[in-house]
């Protein structure tokens, strides 16, 4: 039965004991609980404003011509053009120059919002790692490195989905352990020329620093901005993202939503949950005010109104291990000023 429409919120330990969840869906709020500058406004917009190497007018025109604000399809198109020109002995350097310029703008945009490795306490990684182990399946809508860094902190108990060469291998998806599904890709993932997915070999700070290595063919795999329809189209073009999305669509057990609003831009994730029809959802809400709590409850009750067989339970986000105030890392003033 769906919770009553009032400002009451359960405590996560109590709710988890009564209604266990084997799945965890993470949204931007989970990342912002740790690092406030993680604000996923349009990277396309941020890339136009960064101080170092912003998107130029010709680069913006290229995005417009392809009808997208997503970096992955634009970089992939330029990468294909470079290879075609080489095969046909066409000497134009413009596609390669644009590839470098756009990727560099993307690099600076990502760095402007991402927490530096050196600022992330080891105790924070250990806490996140410990909590992720409590679920069979983690579904992350974020493309930052927090979950990957936390899993790498102590990989035991997590399922390896990539082979010895770092390529995604669907035959490895039936093993034991917690599985991490990056529904929109991640900074640690690359799209190969044939639509496959490769895990970057770097670790720790090298993952964020090495993201700046501007090598043709190395296209970061993450789906950002735009509409739900555009995101779903991009997901279907990748073997790994398609598998991850299917896993959410088939998760028929209790699911915890933490830091995810399931707004219009992520309607495809809402549809996946409705298709899976888990018996219940445990939804984290920040206790900002009575009005805000009721508004959030109304939002989720409205979007799940067509699936009344999915029970909704609401809990205080700060009572969850991932919502603890101890995990928050203060951003230095210099970083805050840089983003203005």
Order of alpha helices (4+ residues) and beta strands (2+ residues): alpha-beta-alpha-alpha-alpha-alpha-alpha-alpha-beta-alpha-beta-beta-beta-alpha-beta-alpha-alpha-beta-alpha-beta-alpha-beta-alpha
